[in-house]
């Protein structure tokens, strides 16, 4: 079993339809059956579980997220033409 956080510095989402885990910012994909080199992260003997992590992170840098500046307002631009294409 691999934890999402062990895959790398990204937000990971599971796509049910394609059966893949996709990085939100990097768009890296990990699919079912894909070969990956792993290391043993922990073992639960009582729970009979083996937890593994990739030997190298898939995403090694934090994604740059554009954030809105405090106090800045982003207004929508006003349309100059109507639906018929004529200027107002």
Number of C-alpha atoms within 10 A of each C-alpha: 10 14 12 16 12 17 21 19 18 22 17 21 13 15 12 8 6 9 11 17 20 18 21 13 15 16 13 15 16 18 13 9 7 8 8 11 9 13 12 13 15 11 12 9 8 6 7 7 11 13 14 17 21 17 14 14 13 17 17 11 11 12 13 7 7 6 6 9 8 6 6 7 8 8 6 6 6 6 9 9 10 9 7 6 8 8 9 7
